[in-house]
Amino acid sequence: MTAHILIADDEELERRALRKIIGEIEGLDAVVSEAANGRQAVDAASAESPDLVLLDIRMPGMDGLQAAREIRRASPETRVIFVTAFDSFDYAREALRLGVDEFLVKPAESATVKETVLRALGHLAEDRNAARGEREAREERERALSLLERELRASLDRGTVDGSRLDSFLALRRLGDGERLALVIRPAGSARRDPSSQATYASQATYALQATYAVRATYASRLAELAERVLRLDGWYALSGADKVEARIAAAAPRSTDTLSLDRARAALERIAAEAVSALGLRVRIGASPSFPADGPELFTAARDAASLARLDEPVVLLVPARGEVGPEVASSASAAKAIVDRALEYMRSRLADDLSLSDVAEAVGYSPFYLSRLFGLNGGDGFVQAYTRLRLDASKALLRTGRYSVKEACALVGFRDQAYFARVFRKREGCAPAEFIARMSGN
């Protein structure tokens, strides 16, 4: 294993001792640099991007806490181990808010230093391997999408669609139970009788109404019903039906024989959007495009379906809830979804003692509690409560390993109000009681 490690301590003897111990770690090829104060540590971390920083909490000028804050801000991936000779609830609480990985208490035994450094580097390696795997999977997915898209475009140009290819494309594009809602407008007059131009005309008047977080089928159905009601109130004729693939289809046409104007279509959409906000609690966006989105052959298919409704002699508005992405404002890819969860976890890690609710975290990261809850389930399987508990227990173990904090103190610092409950949760996850964990760490 190779690693770049930065040691920051105002005592030269401490830096030398830590450097020597790190150099003795079997199987570790480490480049070690030093800093004599917090400011030097921040500057060195900025210039060298170390994998791991060992920071003395108490240093003249900028202390270790402030240095860690700036290092974390510039390089969130860098692991931090705090080195301290002081027992202080305030320091420990702030260290936990910063998401510190480990504590070392001076004077630390050589074996403890080695174990702590290897544990921190091991966690870093796990995160990097996971990120690499996600990146490779994303790149492979994008290559497959690009190939499928070219094939689908050629098929659509020929007027034929390979159903299995379309299914493969949509499966790759899919994110959970998200919904894409497309409004397709078909022109009236002689153009509708010319099959060769129908899809082209339809594509020139395409609107998209997209929820900014995942919409279940029940929402899609209610939104379709809502759209029908709004259209009827505006003097439109509404036709609705069900489809085995789409959750719901609502088609409507104005009673006059005039071609439907884009302005009127947008006005209708805005009313539907307003109703969606008040009736369903959905945040929505409205957008127009002169052609079908490059990443949405399902919308092209919807336009062709609209053009093929020969039983209707008027312009057609088709509202199609189709399985697909949830919109550009939110998770348009698995990596974007993970980024949202990571932001939430970082906020939770900084507020371990605050007893946060799902709504608190959702508000902090700018998404609905419903959507954030779904993302937690999709990323690793842990729900919000389980993820918060895991962060608290990991922090409590870091405190207990120092040997300076009692079970009661560690329990309070990470936000558990009931020590007995903390002990039960700890035993369930770790397989031993907190006191047994301390005994193991001390070698008893």
N, C-alpha and C positions, 0 to 999 in steps of 0.2 A: 504494500500500500504506500502511495506517495501522498504527501500533504505539505502545504505551506502553513506554518504556524507562527503567529505573532505573540510574543510575550511582552506585556506591559506592566511594569512595576517600578516604583521609584527607588527601590533598593537593588543595587547591582548584584549583591550576593544572592538575592532571591532569584533574579533573572538567570544567573549562572547555574544555580541549583536546578531550576526547572529545565533549562536547556540540556544539562547533563542527563537528567532523568529521561527526558524525551528522546535523547540520542541513544539511550539504552533499550528502548522499546523494540522488541524483536519483531521483525517483519515490517517495520515502519521506516520508510525513506523520507525523512522530513527536512525541509528547508526551514530553518528557524531564524526569524529576525526579532529585533528587540526595540522597545520604546521605553523611555524613562518617565513619561508622564502621559496624561490623557490626550493632550493635544498632539503629541508625537504619535500616539497610537492611532488617532483618527487620520492623520496625514499618511501614516504608513499603510493603513488599511485601504485608504483611497487609492494610493499609488500601486500597491502590491496585490490587492484582492485576496487576502489569506483565506484559507479554508476554515481555520480555527483561531480564535483570539483568547488568550488567557489574560484577564484583566484584574489587576488589583483594584478593589473598590475604593480604598482610601489612598489617594495620591494628591500632591499639592497642585493647586490650580484647578484644571478640569479633572474631576474625579472619575472613577470607573463607570459610575452610573450614567453620567452625561456622555462620556466617550462611547459607551455601549449604545446609547440612544442614537447618536450620530452615525455610528458604524452600521447599525441596523437599518437606519433610514437609507443609507447609500448602498448597502449590500445585504438585503434581507436573507440571502442564502448563507452568509457567514455564521458559523456556530460560535457561541460565546460561553466561556467558563469564567465565573467570578471567583477570584481568590481573595480571601478575607481572613483577618484575625479577630474580627469583632462580632459580637452577638448583638444584633439590632433588628427589631421587628421592622422598623422603618426601611432599613436597607433591604431586608429580605422581601418586603412587600413590593418595593419599587423594582427590585430585580425580577420578580415574577411578572410584573406588569410589562417589563421589557422583553419577556419571553426568553429569559436566560435558560441555557441548556443544562448546565451543571454548576455545582458549587465545590470549591476546594477550600478547606479551612487550614490556615497556617498554624503550626507546622504540619504539612501533610506528608505522610509516609510515601516512600518511593512507589510502592505497589499501588497505593490509592491513586496517585497521580497518573500512573500508567493506565490503570483500569478506567479512570474517568476520561482521559484523552481518547483512548480507543473506543469507548462507548459513544462519545460525541462524534468522532469521525465515522463510526459505523452508521449512526443515524443519518449523517450527511450523505454517505455512500448510498444508503437505501433510497433517500429522496432523489438523488441524482439518477439512479438506475430507473426509478419509476418515471421521472420526467423524460429520460431518454426513450423509454419504452412507449410513452404516450406520444412523443414527437415522431418516432418511427412509424407508429400506427397511424398517426394523422397524415404523415407524408404518403404512406401507402394508400390510405383512403382517398386522398386528393388525387393521386395518380389514377386510381380506379374510377373516380368520379369524372375526371377529365376524359378518359377513354370512353366511358359510357355516354357522356354528354355529346361527344362528337358523333357517336353512332346514332344516338337518338335524334340529333339535329338532321342527320342525313335521312333517317327514316321519316321524320316529319315533313321534310322537303318533298319526299316521294309520295306523301299522303298515306304512309303505312307506319304502324307502330308495333314493334316487337314487345308484346305484353310482358314477357319474362325479363327483358332488358329494362323496361320501365319500372317493373317491380324492384329490380336490383338497385336501380338508381335511387328510387324513393326510400328503399331500406337504408342505403348509405347516408341519405340526407336526414333521416329521421332522428329526432331527439325526444325520447320518451313519449309522452302523450300530448305533445304540443299540437297546436292547431294553426293552420294557415287559412285565412278567410279571404277569398278573392271575389271581387265584383267585376263581372265581364259584361260589356255593353255591346249589343249588336245593332248595326245601322238599319234603318228602314229603307223603303224604296227599291229601285231596280237592283241595287247592289246585293240585296239579300237573295235575289234569284240567281245570282252568278256564283256557282259553287267555288270557282277558282279564287274569288276575291273575298269570300265570306270570312275566312279565318284572318286574313290580312286586315280587313276592316275592324273585326272584333279586337284584334291585338292593338289597334291604334287607339282604342278607348277602354283601356284596362285600368281599373283602380284596385288597390289592395287595402283591406282593412285588417290589421294584424294586432292581436293581443300582445301586450308587452310581457306577459308571463304565460306559463302553460295553461291551456284551456281544455278541460276535460270534455268528453262528448256531451255531457248534460249541459254544460255552458254553451257548446256549439248549437245544440238543439234550441235552447232558450233564446240564443241570439238570433237564430233564423226566424223563430216565432215573432220576436220583437221587431225584426226588420219587416216582416209581412205587415204587422200592425201599423208601423210608421208609414209604409208605402200606401196602405189603404186610406189612411187619414189624408194623404196628399192627393187622393183621387186616382190612384193607380189600381190596376187589376192585379191581384196576387194569386199565384199558383204555387202550391208546395207539395213535396213528395219525399219519399225516403229512398235511399240507395244502399246496397249492401256494402259498398266501399266507403262512401262519404257518410258522415253522420246525418246530414240533412241537406236538401237542396231547396231553395226558395227562388222561384222565377216570377218576374212581374213585368208588366208592360203598361205604358200610358194609354189612355183610351183614345187619344187623338191619333191621327195617322202621320203626324209630324215626326221627323227624326229627333230622337232624344238628344238634347244638348249636354255637353260635358258639364256646363255650369249647373244644370238642373240635377245631373247625377251626383255632382259633388255636394250640392245642397242636401240631397236625400241622404248621402253618406254621413254628412255632419250631424243630421238629426238622429240617424241610427247610432252614431258614435256617442252622442249626448245621452241617448236613452240607455246605451250599454253601460255608461258610467254610473247613471243614477239607479238603474234597475238591477244590474249584475255586479256592480263594483269593479268593472274592468277598466283599466287604463288603456286607451287606444290611440293609434296614430293613423292618419289618412295620408296616402301618397298616390301620385299619378305617374304613369310611365307611358311613353309613346310606343313601347313594344313590350313583349313579354320578357321578364327577367331572365338573364342568361342561365341562372341556376334553378329555373322553375318550369320544366317541361310539363308539369302537372297543370300549370296555369294555361299553357298552350292547349292542352287537351280540354280544359274547361271551356276555352273559347270556341273550340271546334264543336263541343257539345252544344253550346249556346246557339251556334250557327245552324245546327242540325235540327232544331226544334221547329220543324216545318209546320206543325199544327197551329203555331202562333203567327199571326200576320203582322204583328207589331214589333217594334224594337224590344229586345229582351234584356233584362237585368238578371244576372244569375249570381246568387250568393252561395258559394261552395265551401263548406267547412271540410278541408282536406288535411290528412295527417302530414306533418312536415315540420319545418323549423318554426320557432316561436317569434322570430323577428330580429332585426339587427341590433335593437337596443339591448337585448339580453343574450342568452346563451345560444349563439349561432354555431357553436361547435362544442365538442366535449371539453376542449381545453379552456374555452371561455367559461363553461359551467364550473370547471375546477377552480378557475381564477376567482370566481364569485365566492365559492366555498372557502378558499384560502383566505380571502379578505375577511370573511365572517369569523373564521378560526383565529385570525390574528387579533381581531377586535375582542373576541372572547378571551383569548390568552392574556390580553392586557387588562381584563376586568374580572379576574377569577373570583375576587372577594365580593363582587357587586351583586351576585345572584341575578344575572340577566335572564330575561324571558326571550322567547323566540321573536316576539314583536320588537323588543329592544334592539336585537341584533339586526333584524330585517330593516328597521328604520335607519340604523347606522350605515348599512351598506347600500341602501336605496332600492330595496325590492320588497315585494309583498311577503308576509309570513307564509302564505300558501306556497308561493313559488320557491322561497328559500328552503322550506321544509322538504319539498320534492327534490331539490338539488342535493341536500344532505343525504337523502336516501339513495340517490343515483351515484354518488361519489363515495364509494367504500362501504356503503350499506349502513353506516351508523346514522341514527337519527340525531336531531339537535341535542336532546337530553343526554344521549349516550356520548356524543362527541364532547359536550361540555364536561361531563363527568370524567372522561378519559383525560382531558387537559388538566383538570384539577388533581387527579390522582398522580399523573406524571410529575406535576409540580411538587406535590407532597413528597414523593419519593426523592426528588432532588434535594429537598430540605432535610429529610430524615437521613440521607446518606452522609450529611456533614457531621452528624453526631452532636450538633449544637442545639437542635430543636427537639422539644418533646412532642409526643403525638398530639397533645392538646394544642400546642403552638402551631404545628404544621397544619392541623385541621382548621384552625381559625384563619391562618394566612391564605389558604386556598379557597375559602368561602363556605366551608361546611359549618352549619350552625349547631349541629348535634354530633358530639364525638362518638356516641354509640352507633349512629347511622353511618358515620364516616368509616368506622371500624368494620361494619358489615359490608359496605360497598368495597372497601379495600380488600377484604378477605375474598370476596366473590371474584374480583378481577385478578388479584395477585396470588391467590391460593394460600395466603397466610395473613395473620393479623399484623397491624402496624408494628406492634412491639416485637413480634417475631422477625419482621423485616429488619428492624434496627439491630437485633441480635445477630442476624446473618451478616449484616454489613460490618459489624465489629468483630466478627470471627468467633463469637461465643456459641 
